[in-house]
Amino acid sequence: MKQLAAQIQTTDGAISNWENCVNEPKISYLVRLAEFFNVSSDYLLGLKDEI
């Protein structure tokens, strides 16, 4: 989690909050997450089943 946080320029606490549905990432972080995991933002949002 710390490595991911460093890559997308946020804190591991923020990622933990996203994972635990405390809050949701801003769109700017959604883009960074999609780039990190090499998937589309639609996939992360559950709008597309395929990567």
Short mmCIF file of the C-alpha atoms (twelve columns), coordinates in Angstrom:
data_MODEL
# 
_entry.id   MODEL 
# 
loop_
_atom_site.group_PDB 
_atom_site.id 
_atom_site.type_symbol 
_atom_site.label_atom_id 
_atom_site.label_alt_id 
_atom_site.label_comp_id 
_atom_site.label_asym_id 
_atom_site.label_seq_id 
_atom_site.Cartn_x 
_atom_site.Cartn_y 
_atom_site.Cartn_z 
_atom_site.pdbx_PDB_model_num 
ATOM 1  C CA . MET A 1  0.000   0.000  0.000   1 
ATOM 2  C CA . LYS A 2  2.858   2.376  0.775   1 
ATOM 3  C CA . GLN A 3  4.426   1.743  -2.630  1 
ATOM 4  C CA . LEU A 4  1.131   2.427  -4.396  1 
ATOM 5  C CA . ALA A 5  0.613   5.567  -2.313  1 
ATOM 6  C CA . ALA A 6  4.060   6.838  -3.265  1 
ATOM 7  C CA . GLN A 7  3.478   6.092  -6.970  1 
ATOM 8  C CA . ILE A 8  0.185   7.972  -7.149  1 
ATOM 9  C CA . GLN A 9  1.274   10.727 -4.751  1 
ATOM 10 C CA . THR A 10 -1.124  10.160 -1.873  1 
ATOM 11 C CA . THR A 11 -0.983  8.590  1.581   1 
ATOM 12 C CA . ASP A 12 -1.471  4.973  2.551   1 
ATOM 13 C CA . GLY A 13 -4.216  6.219  4.876   1 
ATOM 14 C CA . ALA A 14 -6.126  7.615  1.898   1 
ATOM 15 C CA . ILE A 15 -5.846  4.282  0.095   1 
ATOM 16 C CA . SER A 16 -7.031  2.479  3.208   1 
ATOM 17 C CA . ASN A 17 -10.059 4.782  3.352   1 
ATOM 18 C CA . TRP A 18 -10.853 3.998  -0.297  1 
ATOM 19 C CA . GLU A 19 -10.564 0.255  0.337   1 
ATOM 20 C CA . ASN A 20 -12.808 0.453  3.395   1 
ATOM 21 C CA . CYS A 21 -15.430 2.639  1.665   1 
ATOM 22 C CA . VAL A 22 -14.832 5.520  4.074   1 
ATOM 23 C CA . ASN A 23 -14.527 7.807  1.060   1 
ATOM 24 C CA . GLU A 24 -13.800 7.646  -2.664  1 
ATOM 25 C CA . PRO A 25 -10.773 8.862  -4.611  1 
ATOM 26 C CA . LYS A 26 -10.930 12.121 -6.513  1 
ATOM 27 C CA . ILE A 27 -10.942 11.805 -10.289 1 
ATOM 28 C CA . SER A 28 -7.283  12.817 -10.473 1 
ATOM 29 C CA . TYR A 29 -6.391  9.809  -8.315  1 
ATOM 30 C CA . LEU A 30 -8.671  7.563  -10.349 1 
ATOM 31 C CA . VAL A 31 -6.616  8.432  -13.428 1 
ATOM 32 C CA . ARG A 32 -3.377  7.686  -11.561 1 
ATOM 33 C CA . LEU A 33 -4.781  4.372  -10.297 1 
ATOM 34 C CA . ALA A 34 -5.814  3.373  -13.821 1 
ATOM 35 C CA . GLU A 35 -2.332  4.181  -15.103 1 
ATOM 36 C CA . PHE A 36 -0.665  2.322  -12.212 1 
ATOM 37 C CA . PHE A 37 -2.731  -0.838 -12.736 1 
ATOM 38 C CA . ASN A 38 -2.735  -0.452 -16.542 1 
ATOM 39 C CA . VAL A 39 -6.531  -0.587 -16.788 1 
ATOM 40 C CA . SER A 40 -9.171  1.862  -17.950 1 
ATOM 41 C CA . SER A 41 -10.952 4.175  -15.570 1 
ATOM 42 C CA . ASP A 42 -14.212 2.568  -16.755 1 
ATOM 43 C CA . TYR A 43 -12.901 -0.759 -15.470 1 
ATOM 44 C CA . LEU A 44 -12.089 0.755  -12.062 1 
ATOM 45 C CA . LEU A 45 -15.557 2.279  -11.929 1 
ATOM 46 C CA . GLY A 46 -17.196 -1.060 -12.721 1 
ATOM 47 C CA . LEU A 47 -18.596 0.189  -16.019 1 
ATOM 48 C CA . LYS A 48 -16.613 -2.275 -18.116 1 
ATOM 49 C CA . ASP A 49 -15.946 -5.932 -17.323 1 
ATOM 50 C CA . GLU A 50 -12.894 -6.298 -19.538 1 
ATOM 51 C CA . ILE A 51 -9.517  -4.801 -18.867 1 
# 
